[in-house]
């Protein structure tokens, strides 16, 4: 129920005219409850929040409609179909929506509520801060042209990660996202007022050959959709025209753009405190990452010395054998988790599977090639699309071709897919939604070494080396993330650093550096999230003594995998996050 009261002060005539125009625009665009509430507030009408549950329900529905697309995979969410709008008027409207959500959130008094409800309240506050971060803290919409590639090509590629064939509704959404490309790019051109040259250079390179990629995509889709060839091909060519024009405009602007990409210390600390809920300074993060780097290098050295006479792992010889091996080992992992009392595995959880990458998905290449399913598709298997094994595979795929288990543990069972499925069925609807990867990626990385220590890789010495090398990378990500955000690394320095110190191939290293530079705060989530879980476990073990149960602990962490670790710890142990 919406409770309305009169405003406390009369707005000026000009203010009334401006508010009336914006309200009419909002109504004309068919916006939802949150926008209507926001503009009632702008018109001087006070709106009283009714409950945290109602606020959360309104917010998550709004978020599904307006959250930006990303090339990452964990943060994919189910969205309503329709055209997306990144015009300045639409962004201003999102600001107004956010302010109304924040106003409603602040009005709710949770001081005497049970801890679980206070955790929900803090979670929503963190999610609201995430939106503020995207709009103002790290406003990629006005500083990063790659953001608009994600809102166009990534959005299209993401629709294609759901396995074909596509029904009429899915086919129309594929067409709609293709048709949406020109208008979004035009809006991007108008919005990009603070663009650094390195970001523009990356976007220019990403758009090379884009017309041919789109043609290969549509050709591959010919038998998989209900669309008529002429309507998809026409939309494709208009999209290609707009993308090539966008690239040409970036090339024209490039010589006059500044080189500075760093957001700075204050913005980075704001993110840590308000979104990630991590009580650390950048210097503490660097120290934590450096200590874990040393540990990973030492343990990898021990393992290599131990295994010097063990024959090396062999890469899968063809994709059918790779897929079969992954399926057998996924079943082995599920059985291992249950028999060792590590984590409960409900029967309704489907399987993490490998599948050959279809041509239409291979061509765009603007998103992670996997499908973690979604809340409405829990009866479907998770899919990771794979190319034919070859000597040119990148860092992660090469390791997976040697042994599928490290990737399965991180991404599938017991990693992201498993955690997301459990969270999507949480009895508390407030906790079902992804919004920041601090806990999610922390769990995925924690699972790798946890399964190593539990003995999963005892049969494969060189797979243990892979796990330790993954640990080196995640530790280095902390240093690269912090130094990029603070301006102590350029993008090129970060890429070279990763290439030499992991070591890894130059293409993967550059992709990593680009992602960290444009999205500061994400690369620390693996290592720092893992360390938070380990500290949480140690405290629980010491407090509970002989009553501590590892499976019960993990079941709690995984089910609440969308909740920041600091808040999980508060609920499980009664230690408020502000007392750290």
C-alpha positions in Angstrom: 0.0 0.0 0.0 1.2 3.5 -0.9 0.8 6.1 1.9 0.7 9.7 0.6 0.9 13.0 2.5 1.2 16.6 1.3 4.6 18.2 0.7 6.1 20.5 3.4 7.1 23.3 1.0 5.6 24.7 -2.2 7.9 24.3 -5.2 8.5 27.3 -7.5 6.6 27.7 -10.7 9.7 26.7 -12.8 10.2 23.7 -10.6 6.6 22.6 -10.9 6.8 22.9 -14.7 10.1 20.8 -14.8 8.6 18.1 -12.5 5.4 18.0 -14.4 7.3 17.5 -17.7 9.4 14.7 -16.2 6.4 13.0 -14.7 4.6 13.0 -18.1 7.7 11.6 -19.7 7.9 8.8 -17.1 4.2 8.0 -17.7 4.6 8.1 -21.4 7.5 5.6 -21.2 5.4 3.2 -19.2 7.7 3.2 -16.1 6.8 1.2 -13.1 5.9 1.8 -9.5 9.3 3.0 -8.3 9.5 5.7 -10.9 6.0 6.9 -10.1 6.8 7.0 -6.4 10.0 9.0 -7.2 8.2 11.6 -9.2 5.5 11.9 -6.6 8.3 12.7 -4.3 9.7 15.3 -6.8 6.3 16.9 -7.0 6.4 17.5 -3.3 4.3 14.5 -2.2 5.8 12.5 0.7 5.7 8.7 0.2 6.1 6.5 3.2 7.7 3.1 2.9 5.4 0.3 4.0 7.9 -2.6 4.8 11.3 -3.9 4.0 9.8 -6.8 2.1 7.8 -4.5 -0.1 10.7 -2.2 -0.7 13.0 -5.2 -1.6 10.4 -6.6 -4.0 10.0 -3.3 -5.7 13.8 -2.8 -5.9 14.6 -6.2 -7.3 12.0 -5.9 -10.0 13.3 -2.4 -10.9 16.9 -3.8 -10.8 16.0 -6.6 -13.2 14.7 -4.0 -15.7 17.5 -1.5 -15.5 20.7 -3.2 -14.4 23.4 -2.8 -17.0 24.6 -5.9 -18.9 28.1 -7.1 -18.2 30.6 -9.4 -20.0 30.9 -11.4 -16.8 28.7 -14.4 -16.2 27.9 -14.6 -12.4 25.9 -11.4 -12.5 23.5 -12.4 -15.2 19.9 -11.9 -14.1 16.5 -12.7 -15.5 15.2 -9.6 -17.2 11.9 -8.5 -18.7 12.1 -8.2 -22.5 11.9 -4.9 -24.2 14.1 -2.1 -25.6 16.7 -0.6 -23.3 17.3 3.2 -22.9 20.5 4.8 -21.9 19.5 8.4 -22.8 20.4 11.2 -20.4 16.7 11.5 -19.6 16.5 7.8 -18.7 19.6 8.0 -16.6 18.2 11.0 -14.7 15.1 9.0 -14.1 17.1 6.2 -12.6 18.8 8.7 -10.3 15.3 9.7 -9.2 14.2 6.1 -8.7 17.3 5.5 -6.6 16.8 8.5 -4.4 13.2 7.3 -3.7 14.4 3.8 -2.9 17.0 5.3 -0.5 14.5 7.5 1.1 12.1 4.5 1.7 15.1 2.4 3.0 16.1 5.1 5.6 12.6 5.4 6.9 12.5 1.8 8.0 13.5 1.3 11.7 15.2 -2.1 12.1 17.0 -1.3 15.4 14.9 -3.9 17.4 14.5 -6.4 14.6 16.0 -9.9 14.7 19.6 -10.2 13.4 18.4 -12.0 10.2 16.1 -9.1 9.3 18.8 -6.6 10.1 21.1 -8.5 7.7 18.4 -8.2 5.0 18.2 -4.5 5.7 21.9 -4.0 5.4 21.9 -6.2 2.2 19.4 -3.9 0.6 21.4 -0.9 1.7 24.5 -2.4 0.0 22.5 -3.2 -3.2 21.3 0.5 -3.3 25.0 1.6 -2.9 25.8 -0.7 -5.9 23.4 1.2 -8.1 24.9 4.5 -6.8 28.3 3.2 -7.7 27.2 2.4 -11.2 25.6 5.8 -11.7 28.0 8.1 -10.0 31.0 6.3 -8.3 32.2 4.5 -11.4 30.0 6.0 -14.1 31.0 3.9 -17.0 28.0 5.2 -18.9 29.9 8.5 -19.3 33.6 7.4 -19.3 33.8 4.0 -20.9 32.8 3.2 -24.5 33.1 -0.5 -23.7 30.1 0.0 -21.5 28.0 0.5 -24.7 29.5 -2.5 -26.4 28.2 -4.5 -23.3 24.7 -2.9 -23.5 24.5 -3.9 -27.2 26.7 -6.8 -28.3 27.0 -8.4 -24.9 23.3 -8.2 -24.4 22.8 -9.9 -27.7 25.4 -12.6 -27.0 23.9 -13.2 -23.6 20.6 -14.1 -25.1 22.4 -16.7 -27.3 24.0 -18.5 -24.3 20.6 -20.0 -23.6 20.7 -23.2 -25.7 18.9 -23.2 -29.0 16.4 -23.7 -30.6 14.7 -20.4 -29.7 10.9 -20.2 -29.4 9.0 -17.2 -30.7 9.4 -15.1 -27.5 13.1 -15.8 -27.4 13.5 -15.1 -31.1 11.7 -11.8 -30.8 14.0 -10.8 -27.9 17.1 -11.6 -30.0 15.7 -9.4 -32.8 14.8 -6.7 -30.3 18.3 -6.6 -28.9 19.7 -6.4 -32.4 17.3 -3.6 -33.3 18.2 -1.7 -30.1 21.9 -1.4 -31.0 21.8 1.8 -33.1 19.8 3.8 -30.5 21.9 2.7 -27.6 25.1 3.6 -29.4 23.7 7.1 -30.3 22.9 7.6 -26.6 26.4 6.5 -25.8 27.9 9.0 -28.1 26.0 11.8 -26.4 26.8 10.5 -22.9 30.6 9.9 -23.1 31.9 13.1 -21.7 34.7 11.9 -19.5 36.4 9.2 -21.7 40.0 8.2 -21.1 42.1 7.3 -24.2 43.0 3.7 -23.0 39.3 2.8 -22.7 38.6 4.2 -26.2 41.5 2.3 -27.6 40.2 -1.0 -26.2 36.7 -0.3 -27.6 38.1 0.5 -31.0 40.0 -2.8 -31.0 37.0 -4.7 -29.8 34.9 -3.5 -32.7 37.4 -4.6 -35.5 35.6 -6.9 -37.9 32.3 -6.5 -36.1 30.2 -6.6 -39.3 31.6 -10.0 -40.3 31.1 -11.3 -36.8 27.4 -10.3 -36.9 27.0 -11.9 -40.3 28.4 -15.1 -39.0 26.1 -14.9 -36.0 23.0 -14.4 -38.1 24.0 -17.1 -40.6 24.5 -19.6 -37.7 21.1 -18.6 -36.3 19.2 -19.2 -39.5 17.7 -22.6 -38.4 17.5 -21.9 -34.7 15.0 -19.0 -34.5 11.4 -18.4 -35.7 12.6 -15.1 -37.3 12.4 -14.5 -41.0 15.9 -14.2 -42.6 15.2 -10.7 -44.0 14.1 -9.2 -40.7 17.2 -10.5 -38.8 19.5 -9.6 -41.6 18.1 -6.1 -41.9 18.5 -5.5 -38.2 22.0 -6.9 -38.3 23.1 -4.6 -41.1 21.7 -1.5 -39.3 23.4 -2.6 -36.1 26.7 -3.1 -38.0 26.4 0.4 -39.6 25.9 1.9 -36.1 28.8 -0.1 -34.6 31.2 0.9 -37.3 30.1 4.5 -37.0 30.7 4.3 -33.2 34.2 3.0 -33.8 34.9 5.7 -36.3 33.8 8.4 -33.9 36.1 6.9 -31.2 39.0 6.9 -33.6 38.4 10.6 -34.5 38.2 11.6 -30.8 41.1 9.4 -29.6 44.1 11.9 -30.1 42.4 14.5 -27.9 41.5 12.2 -25.0 43.3 12.2 -21.6 45.2 9.1 -20.5 44.2 8.9 -16.9 41.9 6.0 -16.1 42.1 5.7 -12.3 39.1 6.5 -10.2 41.2 7.4 -7.1 41.5 6.4 -3.5 38.4 8.1 -2.2 36.1 6.4 -4.7 37.7 3.0 -4.2 37.4 3.2 -0.4 33.7 4.2 -0.8 33.1 1.1 -2.8 34.8 -1.1 -0.2 32.8 0.4 2.7 29.4 0.7 1.1 29.1 -1.9 -1.6 31.5 -4.7 -0.8 31.2 -4.2 3.0 34.9 -5.0 3.3 36.6 -3.3 6.3 40.0 -3.0 4.7 42.1 -0.1 3.4 43.8 -0.4 0.0 47.1 -1.0 1.8 45.7 -3.8 3.8 44.3 -5.4 0.6 47.8 -5.2 -1.0 49.4 -6.8 2.1 46.7 -9.6 2.1 47.2 -10.2 -1.6 51.0 -10.2 -1.3 51.0 -12.7 1.5 48.7 -15.1 -0.5 50.9 -14.7 -3.5 54.0 -15.8 -1.5 52.0 -18.7 -0.1 50.8 -19.8 -3.5 54.3 -19.6 -5.1 55.8 -21.6 -2.2 53.1 -24.3 -2.4 53.4 -24.5 -6.1 57.2 -25.0 -5.8 56.7 -27.8 -3.2 54.2 -29.5 -5.5 56.4 -29.2 -8.6 59.4 -30.6 -6.8 57.2 -33.5 -5.4 55.9 -34.2 -8.9 59.1 -33.8 -11.0 59.1 -37.5 -12.0 55.3 -37.7 -12.6 54.3 -37.8 -16.3 52.6 -34.5 -17.4 48.9 -34.2 -17.9 47.7 -34.7 -21.5 45.2 -32.4 -23.2 41.9 -33.8 -24.4 42.4 -35.0 -27.9 38.9 -34.2 -29.2 35.8 -32.5 -27.8 33.6 -35.5 -27.4 36.2 -37.1 -25.1 36.5 -33.8 -23.2 32.8 -33.6 -22.7 32.6 -37.2 -21.5 35.5 -36.8 -19.1 33.9 -33.6 -17.6 30.6 -35.4 -17.1 32.2 -38.3 -15.3 34.2 -36.1 -13.1 31.3 -33.8 -12.3 29.5 -36.9 -10.9 32.6 -37.8 -9.0 32.7 -34.4 -7.4 29.0 -34.5 -6.3 29.6 -37.9 -4.7 32.8 -36.7 -3.0 31.0 -33.7 -1.5 28.3 -35.9 0.1 30.5 -38.8 1.2 33.1 -36.6 2.8 30.5 -34.5 4.7 31.6 -31.3 3.0 28.4 -29.9 1.5 24.8 -31.1 1.0 23.9 -31.8 -2.7 20.1 -31.7 -3.2 18.8 -34.1 -5.9 17.0 -31.3 -7.7 20.3 -29.6 -8.6 21.0 -30.4 -12.3 24.4 -30.9 -13.8 27.3 -28.7 -15.0 28.0 -29.8 -18.5 30.3 -29.0 -21.4 29.0 -28.6 -24.9 30.6 -27.6 -28.3 30.3 -23.9 -28.9 27.8 -23.2 -31.7 28.9 -20.9 -34.5 26.4 -18.2 -33.8 27.8 -17.9 -30.2 31.4 -18.2 -31.3 31.1 -15.3 -33.7 30.2 -12.4 -31.3 32.6 -13.3 -28.5 31.4 -10.5 -26.2 30.5 -12.5 -23.1 31.5 -15.6 -21.1 30.4 -18.6 -23.1 28.3 -20.3 -20.5 24.7 -20.6 -19.2 24.2 -20.9 -15.4 20.4 -21.1 -16.1 18.1 -18.9 -14.0 15.4 -19.0 -11.3 12.8 -20.1 -13.8 15.0 -22.7 -15.4 16.2 -24.7 -12.5 15.2 -28.0 -14.2 17.9 -27.4 -17.0 21.5 -28.3 -17.0 24.2 -25.6 -16.7 26.3 -25.4 -19.9 29.9 -24.3 -20.5 30.5 -24.0 -24.3 33.9 -25.2 -25.4 35.9 -25.0 -28.6 37.7 -28.0 -30.1 40.9 -28.6 -28.0 44.0 -27.1 -29.6 47.4 -25.8 -28.7 46.2 -22.1 -28.9 43.7 -22.3 -26.0 44.0 -19.5 -23.4 45.0 -19.9 -19.8 41.8 -21.2 -18.3 40.6 -23.4 -21.2 44.0 -25.0 -21.5 44.0 -26.0 -17.9 40.4 -27.3 -18.3 41.5 -29.4 -21.3 44.1 -31.0 -19.0 41.6 -31.7 -16.2 38.0 -30.4 -16.2 37.7 -30.5 -12.4 39.3 -27.1 -11.4 36.9 -25.2 -13.7 34.0 -27.5 -12.6 34.8 -26.8 -8.9 34.9 -23.0 -9.5 32.1 -22.6 -12.0 29.8 -25.6 -11.6 29.7 -28.0 -8.6 30.2 -26.8 -5.9 31.0 -23.3 -7.4 28.9 -20.6 -9.1 26.1 -22.7 -10.7 25.5 -24.7 -7.5 25.6 -21.6 -5.3 23.3 -19.6 -7.5 20.7 -22.4 -7.7 20.7 -22.7 -3.9 20.3 -18.9 -3.5 17.5 -18.7 -6.1 15.5 -21.1 -4.0 16.2 -19.3 -0.7 13.2 -19.2 1.6 13.9 -15.5 2.1 13.2 -13.7 -1.2 15.3 -10.8 -0.3 18.4 -13.0 -0.6 17.7 -14.6 -3.9 19.3 -11.9 -6.1 22.8 -11.3 -7.2 24.1 -7.7 -7.0 27.8 -7.8 -6.2 30.3 -10.6 -6.6 32.2 -10.3 -3.3 30.6 -13.4 -1.8 29.9 -15.2 -5.1 33.5 -15.1 -6.4 34.9 -15.6 -2.9 32.9 -18.9 -2.7 34.1 -20.0 -6.1 37.7 -19.4 -5.3 37.4 -20.8 -1.8 36.0 -24.0 -3.3 39.1 -24.6 -5.3 41.6 -24.9 -2.4 39.0 -26.3 0.0 38.5 -29.3 -2.4 42.3 -29.6 -2.9 42.7 -29.9 0.9 39.8 -32.3 1.1 41.6 -34.7 -1.2 39.7 -34.3 -4.5 43.0 -34.0 -6.5 45.0 -36.6 -4.7 44.9 -38.8 -7.8 46.4 -36.1 -10.1 49.5 -34.4 -8.8 49.8 -32.0 -11.8 46.2 -30.8 -11.2 47.3 -29.7 -7.8 49.9 -27.5 -9.5 47.1 -26.0 -11.6 45.2 -25.1 -8.4 48.2 -23.4 -6.9 48.8 -21.5 -10.2 45.2 -20.3 -10.1 46.0 -19.1 -6.6 48.9 -17.1 -7.9 46.6 -15.4 -10.4 43.9 -14.5 -7.9 46.5 -13.1 -5.4 47.9 -10.9 -8.2 44.5 -9.7 -9.1 44.3 -7.9 -5.8 47.5 -6.0 -6.5 46.4 -5.2 -10.1 42.9 -4.1 -9.0 44.1 -1.8 -6.3 47.0 -0.2 -8.3 44.8 0.4 -11.3 42.2 2.1 -9.2 44.7 4.2 -7.4 46.6 5.2 -10.6 49.8 3.2 -9.7 49.4 1.0 -12.8 48.5 1.8 -16.4 46.4 -0.7 -18.2 49.4 -1.9 -20.3 51.6 -2.2 -17.1 48.9 -4.3 -15.5 48.6 -6.7 -18.5 52.4 -7.1 -18.7 52.6 -7.7 -14.9 50.0 -10.5 -15.1 51.6 -12.1 -18.2 55.0 -12.3 -16.5 54.1 -13.2 -12.9 51.3 -15.7 -13.2 52.5 -16.5 -16.0 49.7 -16.5 -18.6 49.2 -15.8 -22.3 49.3 -12.2 -23.3 45.7 -12.2 -24.7 44.2 -13.4 -21.4 46.4 -11.1 -19.4 45.2 -8.1 -21.4 41.6 -9.2 -21.1 42.0 -9.4 -17.4 43.6 -6.0 -17.1 40.9 -4.3 -19.2 38.2 -5.8 -17.0 39.9 -4.7 -13.8 40.6 -1.2 -15.2 37.0 -0.5 -16.2 35.4 -2.2 -13.2 37.5 -1.6 -10.1 36.6 -3.6 -7.0 35.7 -6.8 -8.9 39.1 -8.4 -9.2 39.7 -8.4 -5.4 36.5 -10.4 -4.8 38.1 -13.8 -5.4 41.0 -13.5 -3.0 39.5 -11.2 -0.4 36.2 -13.0 -0.4 38.0 -16.3 0.1 40.1 -14.9 3.0 36.9 -13.6 4.6 35.3 -17.1 4.4 38.4 -18.7 5.9 38.4 -16.2 8.8 34.7 -16.8 9.2 35.2 -20.6 9.3 38.1 -20.3 11.8 36.0 -18.2 14.2 33.0 -20.5 13.9 35.2 -23.6 14.6 36.7 -22.0 17.7 33.4 -20.7 19.1 31.5 -24.0 18.5 34.2 -26.4 19.4 33.2 -30.0 19.0 29.7 -28.9 17.9 31.1 -27.4 14.8 29.9 -29.2 11.6 31.7 -28.4 8.4 28.8 -29.4 6.2 26.3 -27.3 8.1 28.7 -24.3 7.9 29.1 -24.7 4.1 25.4 -25.2 3.6 24.8 -21.9 5.3 27.5 -20.0 3.3 26.4 -21.5 0.0 22.7 -20.9 0.4 23.4 -17.3 1.4 26.0 -16.9 -1.3 24.5 -13.6 -2.5 24.9 -12.0 0.9 28.2 -10.3 1.7 30.4 -12.4 4.0 30.5 -9.8 6.7 26.7 -10.0 7.0 26.7 -13.8 6.9 29.2 -13.9 9.7 27.0 -11.5 11.8 24.0 -13.8 11.4 25.9 -17.1 12.0 28.1 -15.9 14.9 26.4 -12.8 16.2 29.4 -10.6 15.4 28.2 -7.2 13.9 30.2 -6.2 10.8 31.0 -2.8 12.4 32.8 -4.5 15.3 35.7 -5.7 13.1 
